[in-house]
Amino acid sequence: MAKGLFKIGDEVEIPATVRRRVTEDRVSVSIPTYNQPHSIIETAKVTKGQPIELVGDVTRAMGTRSPSISECL
């Protein structure tokens, strides 16, 4: 993923690591730049420690800094 400014509608990929399965359709992931666990819907079979990429469109960008995970997904 390129670093720098993003525009509304840009597609971004954010690296994450699976922490554990929370429910049958949800897993907890660790995102290095977010510093808090985050839960996502994931029905595919994943294992603890597996690296994954979260892909989404930028929906909000504030100022000149890069958007946070919550602003992208």
ChimeraX attribute file (.defattr): number of C-alpha atoms within 10 A of each C-alpha:
attribute: neighborCount
match mode: 1-to-1
recipient: residues
	/A:1	8
	/A:2	7
	/A:3	6
	/A:4	9
	/A:5	12
	/A:6	20
	/A:7	14
	/A:8	11
	/A:9	12
	/A:10	11
	/A:11	15
	/A:12	17
	/A:13	16
	/A:14	17
	/A:15	15
	/A:16	21
	/A:17	19
	/A:18	21
	/A:19	20
	/A:20	17
	/A:21	20
	/A:22	13
	/A:23	11
	/A:24	10
	/A:25	12
	/A:26	15
	/A:27	20
	/A:28	20
	/A:29	25
	/A:30	20
	/A:31	20
	/A:32	12
	/A:33	11
	/A:34	12
	/A:35	8
	/A:36	10
	/A:37	14
	/A:38	16
	/A:39	16
	/A:40	15
	/A:41	13
	/A:42	14
	/A:43	12
	/A:44	9
	/A:45	7
	/A:46	15
	/A:47	13
	/A:48	13
	/A:49	13
	/A:50	12
	/A:51	14
	/A:52	16
	/A:53	12
	/A:54	16
	/A:55	13
	/A:56	16
	/A:57	16
	/A:58	20
	/A:59	15
	/A:60	15
	/A:61	16
	/A:62	12
	/A:63	7
	/A:64	9
	/A:65	10
	/A:66	14
	/A:67	18
	/A:68	15
	/A:69	17
	/A:70	11
	/A:71	14
	/A:72	22
	/A:73	17
